[in-house]
Amino acid sequence: MTLESKPFQVDIPQDRLDDLAARLANTRWPDQPAGLGWRLGAPVGYVRELAEYWRLDFDWRARERWLNGVPQWTTTIDGANVHFAHLRSPEPDAVPLLLTHGWPGSYVEFLDLARPLADPRAYGADPADAFHVVVPSIPGFGFSGPPEDPDWGPERVADAFAALMSGLGYARFCAHGGDWGAIITRHLGVRHPERLHGAHLTTMLGAVAKTPTDLEGLGGDDLACAERSLAKFTRFTRDGMGHVFIQGTRAQTLSYGLTDSPAGQLAWIAEKFRGFSSVPEGSADAVDRDTLLTNVAIYWFTATANSSARIYQSALAAVGAQPSSTVPTAVTHFADDTTLPVRALAERTDRIVRWTEFDRGGHFPGLEQPDLLLGDLRAFFREVARR
């Protein structure tokens, strides 16, 4: 296919920056009983201090320059606008690599990885590990903007990204993702197996023990791991999955507050970054505040709180048995991620060829532990794409 695309630069008009500052200055703050900490969500003091930093000290223009440091385009696929960063490697034998984010993240998760992935020689690494890096924004997220058709579940996104890679001239490619990005990447393998050298996932919900039934037939270390997985999933279901059900059923209602109030959008996303990351209570955030606020600001300036949430509704409506994948797959688990995958469960449906467990890091490894993720990506795709 021929991909008609337009160069894209992030350039938010000054009047919208002024409007943001005024809204933050006039925020109407909720009460909070003393002594609650994070038990009922993001504390007022934490969000208020972060909002003041956003209003007074955060340099959006500097962050725009950082964002624009990687070439970007927009195109139309299946009726939706698709924004993507695309960094071609100077190495002649580079392999195409698709990196897909999730919620509440954005393509920001991978921008600091793009250059060392594309030009390892410049970073003191092996030039044989070079990639042509493609980092799209999921339709409905960020600079892709809201699609007219609200039904953009992960399967449809996978098809759109397969078309994107074809349009860029990449017949076969490697793919990585976490959160929704992992689900989309896995659907790429299921729906377009001939296209993928391999799939690298940092989230694999199909390999998580969710009920005691998932423990049946397991023994020894597999059973022990599955019991820990079930316990962790039970805790997360009880305390960390409220956003799934709200955004999966009442995204429109939620969106009025998030689209009208930057403090509301900030609290909704910052609480998830804090809760999903490797951050002991009382310590500094795992993701630096300028990167966090860049991510939040993209949601705010593009008014995509509502459209990004709809992927939950589309996915919940299509829940069913997980199809099998024959694509060589790597699962990389970071210790403080929200769920714990079990290799024995993963191998029931997927062709697992690499399994890595790190003792640190959480749900956003591209931001929390970029060196670990970078090394694991290189090692896996060296195995499956360069043989």
C-alpha positions as CSV (number, residue, x, y, z in Angstrom):
1,M,0.0,0.0,0.0
2,T,1.0,3.6,-0.5
3,L,1.0,5.6,2.7
4,E,0.0,9.3,2.2
5,S,1.4,11.1,5.3
6,K,2.1,14.6,6.4
7,P,5.0,15.8,8.5
8,F,3.9,16.7,12.0
9,Q,5.3,19.1,14.6
10,V,4.0,19.6,18.1
11,D,3.2,23.3,18.3
12,I,0.5,24.3,20.9
13,P,-0.8,27.9,20.4
14,Q,0.1,30.3,23.2
15,D,-3.5,31.1,24.0
16,R,-4.0,27.4,25.0
17,L,-1.1,27.6,27.3
18,D,-2.5,30.7,28.8
19,D,-5.9,29.0,29.2
20,L,-4.2,26.0,30.9
21,A,-2.4,28.3,33.4
22,A,-5.7,30.2,34.2
23,R,-7.6,26.9,34.8
24,L,-4.9,25.6,37.1
25,A,-4.8,28.9,39.0
26,N,-8.6,28.7,39.5
27,T,-8.9,25.1,40.4
28,R,-11.6,24.3,43.0
29,W,-9.9,21.7,45.3
30,P,-11.7,18.9,47.1
31,D,-11.5,18.3,50.8
32,Q,-9.5,15.4,52.2
33,P,-9.8,14.0,55.8
34,A,-6.5,13.9,57.6
35,G,-4.4,10.7,57.7
36,L,-5.8,9.0,54.6
37,G,-2.6,9.2,52.5
38,W,-3.1,7.4,49.2
39,R,-5.8,5.1,50.5
40,L,-8.6,6.7,48.6
41,G,-6.6,8.0,45.7
42,A,-4.2,10.9,45.0
43,P,-3.9,13.2,48.0
44,V,-4.8,16.8,47.6
45,G,-1.4,18.0,48.7
46,Y,0.4,15.9,46.2
47,V,-1.8,16.9,43.3
48,R,-1.9,20.6,44.3
49,E,1.9,20.8,44.5
50,L,2.2,19.0,41.1
51,A,-0.4,21.4,39.6
52,E,1.5,24.4,40.8
53,Y,4.7,23.1,39.3
54,W,2.8,22.6,36.0
55,R,1.5,26.1,36.1
56,L,4.6,28.0,37.2
57,D,7.7,26.0,36.5
58,F,7.1,23.4,33.8
59,D,8.6,24.4,30.5
60,W,6.2,23.2,27.8
61,R,8.2,24.8,25.0
62,A,11.3,22.9,26.1
63,R,9.3,19.7,26.1
64,E,7.9,20.5,22.6
65,R,11.5,20.7,21.4
66,W,12.2,17.3,23.0
67,L,9.1,15.8,21.4
68,N,10.0,17.3,18.0
69,G,13.5,15.8,18.2
70,V,12.1,12.6,16.6
71,P,10.6,13.0,13.1
72,Q,6.8,12.6,13.2
73,W,3.9,12.3,10.7
74,T,0.2,11.8,10.6
75,T,-1.8,9.7,8.1
76,T,-5.3,8.2,7.7
77,I,-5.9,4.5,8.2
78,D,-9.3,2.9,8.3
79,G,-10.9,6.3,8.5
80,A,-8.9,7.4,11.6
81,N,-6.0,9.9,11.9
82,V,-2.9,8.1,13.1
83,H,0.1,10.0,14.4
84,F,3.4,8.3,14.5
85,A,7.1,9.0,15.2
86,H,9.4,7.3,12.7
87,L,13.2,7.2,13.2
88,R,15.1,5.4,10.4
89,S,18.4,3.9,11.3
90,P,21.6,4.8,9.5
91,E,22.6,1.1,9.6
92,P,21.9,-0.6,6.3
93,D,20.7,-3.9,7.9
94,A,18.4,-2.4,10.5
95,V,15.2,-4.3,11.3
96,P,11.9,-2.5,11.6
97,L,10.5,-2.2,15.2
98,L,7.0,-1.1,16.2
99,L,6.7,0.2,19.8
100,T,3.1,0.5,21.1
101,H,2.1,2.3,24.3
102,G,-1.0,1.8,26.6
103,W,-3.1,3.9,28.9
104,P,-2.5,6.2,30.7
105,G,0.8,6.4,28.7
106,S,1.6,7.8,25.3
107,Y,4.3,7.6,22.7
108,V,6.3,9.6,25.2
109,E,7.1,6.2,26.9
110,F,9.5,5.3,24.0
111,L,11.0,8.5,22.7
112,D,14.2,8.3,24.9
113,L,14.7,4.7,23.6
114,A,14.2,5.6,20.0
115,R,17.7,6.9,19.3
116,P,19.7,4.2,21.0
117,L,17.5,1.6,19.3
118,A,17.9,3.3,15.9
119,D,21.6,4.2,16.2
120,P,23.3,1.8,18.7
121,R,26.8,2.7,17.3
122,A,26.4,6.3,18.5
123,Y,25.7,5.0,22.0
124,G,28.6,2.6,22.2
125,A,26.5,-0.5,21.4
126,D,26.6,-3.1,18.6
127,P,25.5,-1.6,15.3
128,A,24.1,-5.1,14.4
129,D,21.3,-4.3,16.9
130,A,19.9,-1.4,14.9
131,F,16.2,-0.8,14.3
132,H,14.0,1.4,12.1
133,V,11.8,2.6,15.0
134,V,8.1,3.3,14.6
135,V,6.1,4.7,17.6
136,P,2.5,5.4,16.8
137,S,-0.2,7.0,19.0
138,I,-3.2,4.6,19.3
139,P,-6.3,6.1,17.5
140,G,-8.1,8.0,20.2
141,F,-4.9,8.8,22.1
142,G,-2.8,12.0,22.0
143,F,-1.9,13.5,18.7
144,S,-3.9,10.8,16.8
145,G,-7.0,12.5,18.2
146,P,-10.5,11.2,18.6
147,P,-11.7,9.0,15.7
148,E,-15.2,9.6,14.3
149,D,-16.0,5.9,14.8
150,P,-15.9,5.1,18.5
151,D,-15.3,1.4,18.1
152,W,-11.6,1.1,18.1
153,G,-10.7,-2.0,20.1
154,P,-7.2,-3.6,20.2
155,E,-7.9,-5.9,17.2
156,R,-8.8,-3.0,15.0
157,V,-5.8,-1.1,16.2
158,A,-3.5,-4.1,15.4
159,D,-4.9,-4.2,11.8
160,A,-4.3,-0.4,11.5
161,F,-0.7,-0.7,12.7
162,A,-0.1,-3.6,10.3
163,A,-1.3,-1.3,7.6
164,L,1.0,1.5,8.9
165,M,4.0,-0.8,8.7
166,S,3.1,-1.9,5.2
167,G,2.7,1.7,4.1
168,L,6.2,2.5,5.4
169,G,7.6,-0.3,3.3
170,Y,8.1,-2.8,6.1
171,A,6.9,-6.3,5.1
172,R,8.1,-7.9,8.2
173,F,8.9,-6.3,11.6
174,C,9.5,-6.8,15.3
175,A,6.9,-5.5,17.8
176,H,6.9,-4.6,21.4
177,G,4.2,-3.3,23.8
178,G,3.1,-3.0,27.4
179,D,-0.4,-2.5,28.8
180,W,-2.8,-2.0,25.8
181,G,0.3,-2.0,23.7
182,A,1.0,-5.6,24.7
183,I,-2.5,-6.6,23.9
184,I,-2.3,-4.9,20.5
185,T,1.1,-6.5,19.8
186,R,-0.3,-9.9,20.7
187,H,-3.2,-9.3,18.3
188,L,-0.7,-8.4,15.6
189,G,0.8,-11.9,16.1
190,V,-2.6,-13.6,16.1
191,R,-4.0,-11.7,13.1
192,H,-0.8,-11.2,11.0
193,P,1.6,-13.9,12.1
194,E,3.5,-13.8,8.8
195,R,4.4,-10.2,9.4
196,L,6.2,-10.5,12.8
197,H,9.7,-11.7,13.5
198,G,8.6,-11.8,17.2
199,A,6.5,-10.2,19.8
200,H,8.0,-8.7,23.0
201,L,5.5,-8.1,25.8
202,T,5.8,-6.6,29.3
203,T,2.1,-7.3,30.0
204,M,0.4,-10.6,29.4
205,L,-3.1,-10.8,31.0
206,G,-3.8,-14.2,29.5
207,A,-0.9,-15.6,31.5
208,V,-2.2,-14.2,34.9
209,A,-4.0,-16.5,37.3
210,K,-7.4,-14.9,37.9
211,T,-9.4,-17.7,39.5
212,P,-8.6,-20.9,41.4
213,T,-9.5,-22.8,38.2
214,D,-6.3,-21.4,36.6
215,L,-4.3,-23.4,39.2
216,E,-5.6,-26.7,38.1
217,G,-3.1,-29.0,36.5
218,L,-0.1,-27.1,37.8
219,G,2.5,-28.4,40.3
220,G,5.8,-27.5,41.9
221,D,7.2,-24.1,41.0
222,D,4.5,-23.5,38.4
223,L,1.8,-23.9,41.1
224,A,3.7,-21.7,43.6
225,C,4.1,-19.0,40.9
226,A,0.4,-19.2,40.0
227,E,-0.7,-18.9,43.6
228,R,1.4,-15.7,43.9
229,S,-0.1,-14.5,40.6
230,L,-3.7,-15.1,41.8
231,A,-3.0,-13.3,45.1
232,K,-1.5,-10.3,43.3
233,F,-4.4,-10.2,40.8
234,T,-6.9,-10.4,43.6
235,R,-5.3,-7.4,45.3
236,F,-5.2,-5.5,42.1
237,T,-8.8,-6.2,41.2
238,R,-9.9,-5.0,44.6
239,D,-7.8,-1.9,44.8
240,G,-6.4,-1.0,41.4
241,M,-8.9,-1.7,38.6
242,G,-11.6,0.9,39.2
243,H,-10.5,2.8,36.1
244,V,-11.1,-0.3,34.0
245,F,-14.8,-0.5,34.9
246,I,-15.4,3.3,34.9
247,Q,-13.8,3.8,31.5
248,G,-15.2,0.6,30.2
249,T,-18.8,1.6,31.0
250,R,-19.1,5.3,31.7
251,A,-16.2,7.0,29.9
252,Q,-18.5,9.7,28.6
253,T,-19.6,10.8,32.0
254,L,-16.1,10.8,33.4
255,S,-14.8,12.8,30.4
256,Y,-16.7,16.0,31.4
257,G,-14.5,16.5,34.4
258,L,-11.2,15.4,32.8
259,T,-11.8,17.5,29.7
260,D,-12.8,20.6,31.6
261,S,-10.3,20.5,34.5
262,P,-6.5,20.1,33.9
263,A,-6.2,19.4,37.7
264,G,-8.7,16.6,37.2
265,Q,-6.9,15.1,34.2
266,L,-3.6,15.4,36.1
267,A,-4.9,13.6,39.2
268,W,-6.5,10.8,37.1
269,I,-3.3,10.0,35.3
270,A,-0.7,10.8,38.0
271,E,-2.4,8.5,40.5
272,K,-2.1,5.6,38.0
273,F,1.6,6.4,37.3
274,R,2.2,6.4,41.0
275,G,0.1,3.2,41.7
276,F,1.4,1.2,38.7
277,S,5.1,2.1,39.2
278,S,7.8,0.9,41.4
279,V,7.3,3.5,44.2
280,P,7.3,2.7,47.9
281,E,5.0,5.0,49.8
282,G,6.8,8.1,51.0
283,S,9.5,8.0,48.3
284,A,9.9,10.1,45.2
285,D,8.0,9.2,42.0
286,A,9.5,6.6,39.7
287,V,8.9,8.8,36.7
288,D,10.3,12.3,36.8
289,R,7.7,15.1,36.9
290,D,8.6,16.7,33.6
291,T,8.1,13.5,31.8
292,L,4.9,12.8,33.7
293,L,3.6,16.3,32.9
294,T,4.5,16.0,29.3
295,N,2.4,12.9,29.1
296,V,-0.5,14.5,31.0
297,A,-0.3,17.7,28.9
298,I,-0.6,15.7,25.7
299,Y,-3.9,14.2,26.9
300,W,-5.0,17.7,28.0
301,F,-4.1,19.6,24.8
302,T,-5.6,17.0,22.5
303,A,-8.7,16.6,24.7
304,T,-8.5,12.8,24.4
305,A,-9.5,11.7,27.9
306,N,-12.8,10.4,26.5
307,S,-11.6,8.9,23.2
308,S,-8.6,7.1,24.8
309,A,-10.9,5.6,27.5
310,R,-13.2,4.1,24.8
311,I,-10.7,1.3,24.1
312,Y,-11.8,-0.2,27.4
313,Q,-15.4,-0.2,26.3
314,S,-14.6,-1.8,22.9
315,A,-12.4,-4.4,24.6
316,L,-14.9,-5.3,27.3
317,A,-17.6,-5.8,24.7
318,A,-15.4,-8.3,22.8
319,V,-14.2,-10.4,25.8
320,G,-13.9,-14.0,24.9
321,A,-11.5,-16.9,24.9
322,Q,-7.9,-15.9,24.1
323,P,-6.8,-17.1,20.6
324,S,-3.5,-18.9,20.3
325,S,-0.4,-17.2,18.8
326,T,2.3,-19.0,16.9
327,V,4.7,-16.0,16.8
328,P,7.9,-16.3,18.8
329,T,7.1,-14.4,21.9
330,A,9.2,-12.9,24.8
331,V,7.6,-12.0,28.1
332,T,9.5,-9.6,30.3
333,H,8.2,-9.1,33.8
334,F,9.2,-6.2,36.1
335,A,8.8,-7.0,39.7
336,D,6.5,-4.1,40.7
337,D,4.2,-4.3,37.7
338,T,0.5,-4.6,38.5
339,T,0.1,-8.3,37.6
340,L,2.3,-11.4,37.7
341,P,2.4,-13.6,34.6
342,V,2.9,-17.4,34.9
343,R,5.0,-19.0,32.2
344,A,3.1,-22.3,32.4
345,L,-0.1,-20.5,31.7
346,A,1.5,-18.4,28.9
347,E,2.7,-21.6,27.1
348,R,-0.9,-22.9,26.9
349,T,-1.6,-20.3,24.2
350,D,1.6,-18.7,23.0
351,R,5.0,-19.8,21.6
352,I,7.2,-18.5,24.5
353,V,10.9,-18.5,23.5
354,R,12.2,-16.1,26.1
355,W,11.1,-15.3,29.7
356,T,12.8,-12.6,31.7
357,E,12.1,-11.4,35.2
358,F,13.7,-8.3,36.6
359,D,13.7,-7.5,40.3
360,R,12.9,-3.8,39.9
361,G,10.7,-1.7,37.7
362,G,6.9,-1.4,37.3
363,H,4.3,-0.9,34.6
364,F,6.2,1.8,32.6
365,P,9.6,0.2,32.1
366,G,10.5,2.5,29.2
367,L,10.4,5.4,31.7
368,E,11.3,3.6,34.9
369,Q,14.1,1.2,33.8
370,P,14.9,2.1,30.2
371,D,18.3,0.4,30.2
372,L,16.8,-2.9,31.3
373,L,14.1,-2.8,28.6
374,L,16.6,-1.7,25.9
375,G,18.9,-4.6,26.7
376,D,16.1,-7.1,26.7
377,L,14.7,-5.8,23.4
378,R,18.0,-6.1,21.7
379,A,18.7,-9.6,23.1
380,F,15.4,-11.0,22.1
381,F,15.2,-9.6,18.6
382,R,18.8,-10.5,18.0
383,E,17.6,-14.1,18.5
384,V,14.5,-14.1,16.4
385,A,15.0,-11.4,13.7
386,R,18.7,-11.8,12.8
387,R,19.1,-15.5,12.6
